[in-house]
Amino acid sequence: MQPLYDPEAVKPMWQELAQCGVDPIHSADEVDAAIKESGTTLVIVNSVCGCAAGSARPGVTRALQHKLIPDHLKTVFAGVDREATERARHHMVDIPPSSPAIALFKDGELVHMLERRNIEMMNEEMVAQNLTEAFDKHCARTGPSVAKEVYESIATARQCGSTVPMFSPFAKS
């Protein structure tokens, strides 16, 4: 599936998570493999919207500084990794498609979920608190995901979707 947004334009939005140890995945097969891994897997459906910029991404990166974190950290980007996003949403059973979304799986089973409708009502601290409570309940890996100095150097991408260029396969480089 062709992306809706220019992958280069959203690069800062996925790099923000990558700097905290979250690996981007781009295909349905990668999503299936990630969720099937033993232990806990955090899957973030990243997006260009304001609540992703203001609450979801900063809340996730803050939560990953906690004493307990998931074993595996993955992200797909709605509007860019379309096949992967569709498959990730498929695994979020009985949850309407939304982005951003944050799901925690344990041995392949969905055990915790934050949908856009939840995230819209939360700030960064509330997202982090919600996730760390889930990590305490389901995770065993010792955190943080990165050193404090790395976390403190992360630049939050506060750009929203209205300023992100659409993808054009005919654009001149």
Secondary structure as UniProt FT lines:
FT   TURN            7..10
FT   HELIX           11..18
FT   TURN            19..21
FT   STRAND          23..24
FT   HELIX           28..36
FT   STRAND          40..46
FT   HELIX           50..51
FT   HELIX           52..56
FT   HELIX           57..63
FT   TURN            64..65
FT   STRAND          68..69
FT   STRAND          72..77
FT   TURN            78..80
FT   HELIX           82..91
FT   TURN            93..94
FT   STRAND          101..106
FT   TURN            107..108
FT   STRAND          109..114
FT   HELIX           116..119
FT   TURN            120..121
FT   HELIX           124..138
FT   STRAND          141..142
FT   HELIX           148..152
FT   HELIX           161..163
FT   TURN            169..170
//
